[in-house]
Amino acid sequence: PTRRSSDLNSTAGLAEKIFDGKARSRKAAAALPIEEKLRRLVFMQQRANEIRRRVGRPLMRVWNLP
């Protein structure tokens, strides 16, 4: 099936909204204090280890920050 021009425009518009949102999110994250960035990193390390544990892969080291 061929796509109508309106389908392509709405898809392009949706993609542009998504990319704009991601860019705003990245800028906001970049502006955070280093302490918050590190807290988020440790949180992601913990979540990744939960997944690794469930699938039987070896755990990675999680930073122990004060």
Salt bridges, closest charged atoms under 4 A:
ASP7 OD1 - ARG4 NH2 3.53
GLU36 OE2 - ARG39 NH2 2.63
GLU36 OE2 - ARG40 NE 2.98
GLU50 OE2 - ARG47 NH2 2.76
